[in-house]
Structure formats: C-alpha cells, structure tokens
Amino acid sequence: MKKILLGSTTALALFLALGTTAQAADIMPEPVAATDWSGFYVGGSLGYGWANMSGCHDCNDSSSVLDAEELDLEGIVGGLHAGYNWQMDNIVFGIEGDVTFTDLSDSAGAPDPGESEEQKGDVDLLASVRARLGVALDDVLLYATGGIAIPDASWEVKNTGFDPSDGDVDFDDIGGVVGGGLEYAATDMVRLRAEGLYYFFNDKESIEDFGNSGEEVELEDAFIVRGGVSFYFN
C-alpha cells in the first residue's frame, strides 16, 4: 500500500507540472514572465521522508526470520542544493544537484521473543543530479524533475545474546529519481519552494556471509517531501 501511495503521489506531481507546462504553451503563445528565473542559485531544504527495504535473513525459520519489509523507515530530512536555470519566454529548464541528509531508520526483532537476533535499517543520505523543466506563471514556477540518485544506506543484523554473529550490508548503487514542485519568488533574490521526490533503486546485496546461502536484501525506494529556500544570482 505504501509503494502504491508513493508512486501515485509522484505521478500526480509530474502530471500537474507537465500538464501545466503544456496548457501554458497553448494558452499563452507569446508569454512574458514577470520574474526572471534564469541564472545560478543555491539553497537549503527541510522535510520528511520514508524508505522501503525487502529481503530476509533466516528466511526458512518462521520463529527467527528477520524480514526487512517489517522495517518502518521514516524520519526528518534536510540538505543543500545548487543549480542553474535557462529561460525562454515563460519556459524554464535547468539542472540541479542536491545532497540530502536523512534520518530514515528503524529496527525490529524476530517473531519469537526468545530469539536474540534483531535487524536494523538506515538511510543516511540521498544525493541526486536532476534535470528540471517548468513553466513560469508570474512569480510562481511549476516544474517537473528527474535524474540519477545515489544512496548511502545499510541493513544490519545484530545478535543481542552471547553469539556475536553480527553482520551488515551497504547500499550505494546508482538509482533514479523523479518528482515535481513549485517555487515562489518572494523577492528578486529569495525564492521559496515545496517539492516531492520519489527515489527508486534495485540494489540487492547478498547476505550469504551471515551463514545462510542464497539470502539477500534490497533497498527498494524512498520518498521525501520538503520545503526550502533558494538564493538566485542572475
């Protein structure tokens, strides 16, 4: 259900941004934007996020299985971004890079309370390089965005008993990101933004060194919503 909600929200954001761009092009064949969105900008953001993992350890033992899907990874996110825009009439296109520090973390034990092993999942960072395409409507910029994403995440098994059979895997493969948002020009230099981004990965890691062959875990996806401020130097 969570995956359906995340995907639907992102699809809606993209549909609204791209749809508005197309409508503006039809309605205003010779548009004149009140605000100049071109140039270099830097800024910061703060928001909230969710992430999903899958896979298991001790998969064939119903009493001691550690199922990564049981982890409820969510928490506060914040980061920095920088980019450059080009503007043609009221159509704006550009490129943006961002580093988002995240606190998406959760832990869970085995179904049997007598078992001493527990799992923990963490997503510590999400970085991306994205293209942006939008339409400027007076002091508001509506846009869609997409590109590549790199995570810094991990999944860990820890034995809380006397047997030190700890182990962990790291996720850092390149994935993708799509999303959309809007910016408001509070002043010529200061622009406020609201944005949603959906990250998708296919980073499967083997956990055979934990003692059971053929087992693996995967970082599947993440979703963040955030507000921010950008400072334009155009």
DATAHU-V290843 format. One record per backbone hydrogen bond with DSSP energy under -1.0 kcal/mol. CO is the residue of the C=O (numbers start at 1). NH is the residue of the N-H. If there is no record, write none. Layout:
# DATAHU-V290843
co & nh
CO & NH
CO & NH
This chain:
# DATAHU-V290843
co & nh
1 & 5
2 & 6
3 & 7
4 & 8
5 & 9
6 & 10
7 & 11
8 & 12
9 & 13
10 & 14
11 & 15
12 & 16
13 & 17
14 & 18
15 & 19
16 & 20
17 & 21
18 & 22
19 & 23
20 & 24
21 & 25
22 & 26
23 & 27
24 & 28
39 & 85
40 & 233
41 & 83
42 & 231
43 & 81
44 & 229
45 & 79
46 & 227
47 & 77
48 & 225
49 & 75
50 & 223
52 & 220
52 & 221
54 & 218
55 & 68
57 & 66
58 & 61
61 & 65
63 & 112
66 & 57
67 & 70
68 & 71
73 & 51
75 & 49
76 & 103
77 & 47
78 & 101
79 & 45
80 & 99
81 & 43
82 & 97
83 & 41
84 & 95
85 & 39
86 & 93
88 & 91
90 & 136
91 & 88
92 & 134
93 & 86
94 & 132
95 & 84
96 & 130
97 & 82
98 & 128
99 & 80
100 & 126
101 & 78
104 & 123
106 & 121
108 & 119
112 & 115
116 & 160
117 & 110
118 & 158
119 & 108
120 & 156
121 & 106
122 & 154
123 & 104
124 & 102
125 & 152
126 & 100
127 & 150
128 & 98
129 & 148
130 & 96
131 & 146
132 & 94
133 & 144
134 & 92
135 & 142
137 & 140
139 & 185
140 & 137
141 & 183
142 & 135
143 & 181
144 & 133
145 & 179
146 & 131
147 & 177
148 & 129
149 & 175
150 & 127
152 & 124
152 & 125
153 & 171
154 & 122
155 & 169
156 & 120
157 & 167
158 & 118
163 & 165
167 & 157
169 & 155
171 & 153
175 & 149
176 & 200
177 & 147
178 & 198
179 & 145
180 & 196
181 & 143
182 & 194
183 & 141
184 & 186
184 & 192
189 & 232
190 & 186
190 & 187
191 & 230
192 & 184
193 & 228
194 & 182
195 & 226
196 & 180
197 & 224
198 & 178
199 & 222
200 & 176
202 & 204
203 & 219
205 & 217
207 & 210
208 & 211
215 & 207
217 & 205
218 & 54
219 & 203
220 & 201
221 & 52
222 & 199
223 & 50
224 & 197
225 & 48
226 & 195
227 & 46
228 & 193
229 & 44
230 & 191
231 & 42
